[in-house]
């Protein structure tokens, strides 16, 4: 498996500064930063002219197929600060029996990454940058997979990590977080309540707040989903991307990646429609999108079986909605019933076990093609954000007594 040993000891980075995503004011790179003065996410900016002269698509193709293949597009300056668990490219898997027309339906399976989810992308980058900037103790709220990734990468980096999750977080996630070295607590609330605990404890505990979008670098790790997808498609992009959206880091990061590639001239056609998929029981972005608002209000009494997208309020709401609108996409909600049905349909017909959040994207695609919101001839990519093996499955309770005669004719019924 490719490792960071493929990198040069001291590599060039093209970061120029950080920029408030809302106000546009500049902040210094190479110092520890959280939110902007406006309380909004900071975005990493690059000298793209210099980057274009330093790397070509042909050179990229000669490198190992891993996240660090795109090192010129990323912020870590020194090799010794890279914290890696082997972030290899994730496969594109076509679903031919489920396609609705001439267009292809493709899953990008992020469950193949370390810790079994796409959270590895953002957290490997954020922890690497925290290491570069001298951080020793970190904390975050999580619905499960982000906390598992933080625990793994923080332990790898020799950092202390503290993780707070809603009390109904899947048991496998809680145990995974603990096993990988973090201190973990269940909280009788939702992820925003866990985030409040992290924020309030920052001064007394001296930890750095790794909450979604409250530091600049998780976006850069998630941005590699867009770089990698374009690379895998021969520097092309699909017609539409269906993305399970809670905090929205990945959707924001991919849209950032596509725009950077377009500015470099590596993407020349139309960019994909970005479709934010939420659950009907927690759909603040859908409500704001449909109302024409740039900011989303807190969603009260949030509930869904897809716990990874149960995020009642997001600090990067405007960045999600901007990306959706600029791309010509939309925000859409699906029911828990359609999520469960979608998970079962993809598993039984294509042999692919999605996580609930991934199954939400299939339900949304199906809904959008049936309504005509997406053409049946469009090529669409669905992001399966974690391995389905982390989640409870329907029981299978049939058994046989091998000491008795077996009526084989009954087995096919």
Secondary structure, 3 states (H helix, E strand, C coil): CCCHHHCCCECCCCEEEEEECCCCCEECCCCCCCCCCCCCCEEEEECHHHHHHHCCHHHHHCCCCEHHHHHHHCCCCEHHHCCCCCCECCCEEECHHHCCCCCCEEEEEHHHCHHHECHHHHHHHHHHHHHHCCCCEEEEEECCHHHHHHHHHHHHHCCEEEEEEECCCCHHHHHHHHHCCCEEEEECCCHHHHHHHHHHHHHHHCCEECCCCCCCCHHHHHHHHHHHHHHHCCCCCCCEEEEECCCCHHHHHHHHHHHHHHHHCCCCCCCCEEEEEEECCECHHHHHHHHCCCCCCCCCCCCCCCHHHCCCCCCCHHHHHHHHHHCCCEEEEECHHHHHHHHHHHHHHHCCCECHHHHHHHHHHHHHHHHCCCCCCCCEEEEECEEHHHCCCCCCCCCCCCCCCCCHHHCCC
